[in-house]
Amino acid sequence: MSEAQHTFNIEHIYLNESKFESPKPFHLTNKDWRPNANLKLDIKSDNHEERYEVSIVITVDVSMEKEEVFRVHVNQGGTFLIKGYSEEETEHLTESFCASILYPYARQKISDMITSAGFPPLHLSPIDFETRYRQIKAKQETSE
C-alpha cells in the first residue's frame, strides 16, 4: 500500500481588507516621535475541498503618551492547495507555513499605508510562526 501523495501549492495571494485610521495628521502631533505599538495577530483558515483560504489578520494600534496616534488593520489572504496530509499536518501547514508566506505581504502593506499617511516608517519585526504554532499547541495541551 503506497502512502498518499502530498501536494502543497500556492494558488493566490491577495489583500482581503486594509484600513488606516488616525485622529489627526502627523504634523499636528507636536511631539518627539516615540511611539508605542501594540500588535494583534490572528490566523484564520477555511477548507473548501482541499483548497484552504488562509488569512493573516493584523491590527497595529500606535499611541504616544496614552494618546492614540493611528490604527492600521490588514487582512492578507491566500489560497493554498493542500492534499494528502493528515488533519494535524494540515493545521500545522496553515497556521505556520502559510502564515509565514502571507506575513511579508501584510507587513509591506502596513508599512506602505503608514508612510503614505505621512507618518515615519514603522517596521514590524519578523515573526517565527513555527515557534508561535508550537507554543500555542503546548498551551492548549496543558490546559486540557
N, C-alpha and C positions, 0 to 999 in steps of 0.2 A: 504494500500500500504506500503510495507516494504522498509526501507532505503537500498541502495546498500551496499554490504559488502565491508569493507575497507581491502585491502591487501597491506602489505609492507614487502618485503623480500630482503635481501642482497643476490645476486646471485654470483657475482665475485668481487674480489678486485685485481687490477693488476697495474703494472707500465707501462705507455704508453711510457715515454721518460725520460731520465736523461742525464745531461750534466754538466761537470765541466771544466772550463777554467781558467788558471792562466798564466800570462805572465812570472812569474819566481817562483821558489820554495821558500818556507817559509824561509829557512836558508839563502837566499840571500837578504832578506828584510832589514837586519841590523838596525832594529828599534824596539823600545818597542812595544809590541802588544797592540795597542789601535785602533781597527778597527771601522769604521763607516759602518753600514749595511743599505742598502735600500732594502726593501722587496716589491715586486709587486705580487699581488694575483688576480687570475681570476677564476671564476667558470663557467663551460660550461655544458650544458646538451642537449641531443638529445633523442627524443622519437622514439622508434622502437616497435610499437604495445604493449603498456603498459610496456615495458622494457625500462628503462631510463639509458642511458650511461651518467654518470656524471664524469666530470674531474675537478680536482683542479690543477691549473697551478700556480706554484710558481717560481719566479726568485729572487735571492738574489745577489745583487752587493755589494761587500765589497771593501772598499778603506781605505787608511791611508794617511793623509796629501795630499789629492787630487790625490793620485796615486792609480791606480787600482791594487788590490791585487788578487781577484778572482771573478768569477761569477759562480753561481750554478743554474741550472734550472731543475725542476722536474715537470712532468705531471703525476699525480697519478689518476688512473681511477677506476671506479666501475660500475657494472651493478646492477640495482635495479628493482624489480618487484613492480610497484605501480598501484593499481587498486581501483576504487570506490571513488576516490577523485575528487573534482572539479579542474578546471584548476588552480585557485588561490591557493588551498591547495597543489596541486602537485608542483607548483613553489616554495612554501614555503618549502616543504619537500626536493626538490633537492638543493635549494640554502642554506638552513640552516642545516637540519638534515643530509642529505647525505654528505655535505661538512665536517661536524663535524666528521663523521665516517672516511672519507678519510684523513683528515689533519694529524693525528698522523703517518700514514704510510709515507706521504710525508715528514714530519718533521724528521722522523728517517732516511729516505734515504738521505736527505740533510746533516744531522749530520754525517752519515757514509762516505759520499763522501768527506766531508771537512777533517775529521780526517784521512781518507785513503790517502789523498794527502799530509799529513804531517803538516797540519795547526792545531793550537789549536782549541778545540771544539767551535762551535758557536751554542748556544741553542736558538731556536726560541720560543718565548713566546706563550702560548696558545691563541687561538682566540675564542671569543664568536660570533659564526656565527649567532645566533638568533638575537643578538643586531645589528650586521652588516646588516643582512637582513632587519630589521625594519628601520634602518637609511637610507638604500638605497631606500626603499619603500616611506618613508616620504619625502625624497629629490625629488623623481620622482613626487609625488603628489603636492608638492609646485611649481614645475617647469611647471606643466600643466596649 
